[in-house]
Amino acid sequence: MPLKPKIKIQGLSPIVPPRSRMLILGSMPGTTSLRLKQYYGNKANQFWKILAALLNVKTPRRYRDKKKMLHSAHIALWDVLKSCHRNGSSDSSIECIVPNTILKLLERNREIQCILLNGRTAEKYFKPEFGLKVKIPYWYVPSTSSAHAGLTFPQKTVVWGKVFNPNFGFKRAKFQ
């Protein structure tokens, strides 16, 4: 059976509430998220549930309410990749990457004081492209994807909680 050619996909626009203090970066939205034009649109993904637990609020059902939750917590959301070639939603098939303009986003939003990298794929593409250029702390956190079954929801929430602080107080540094 011949291999299916990989399809070029484009990511979503960033969500950047005024006075954002934290930026959460995924790798590239899955097919459900891209079809719905919603971050973490696959109901099996635990992102919104983990975020709500950390913010001590009920998990919103509607996407507009999920975005309101980001706004009220001053959390920005985007992906490391602007585009790539991929089959389906599997991060393991990503090729031909084009990174997002994360440094420009950070320059325009100087109140962002830390970055969380949602999953190893986000970390894999972030570090070589931006790791030495970003002068704010960043951390890997376990993927909220249902494909990352190595940790349970409570375990992921605990790990996210160790670095999650939307009121981060590090002094803002300049970019190279």
Secondary structure as GFF3:
##gff-version 3
##sequence-region A 1 176
A	DSSP	beta_strand	7	10	.	.	.	ID=ss1
A	DSSP	beta_strand	22	26	.	.	.	ID=ss2
A	DSSP	alpha_helix	31	36	.	.	.	ID=ss3
A	DSSP	alpha_helix	47	55	.	.	.	ID=ss4
A	DSSP	alpha_helix	63	73	.	.	.	ID=ss5
A	DSSP	beta_strand	75	79	.	.	.	ID=ss6
A	DSSP	beta_strand	81	86	.	.	.	ID=ss7
A	DSSP	three_ten_helix	91	93	.	.	.	ID=ss8
A	DSSP	beta_strand	95	99	.	.	.	ID=ss9
A	DSSP	alpha_helix	102	108	.	.	.	ID=ss10
A	DSSP	beta_strand	114	118	.	.	.	ID=ss11
A	DSSP	alpha_helix	120	130	.	.	.	ID=ss12
A	DSSP	beta_strand	138	141	.	.	.	ID=ss13
A	DSSP	alpha_helix	153	163	.	.	.	ID=ss14
###
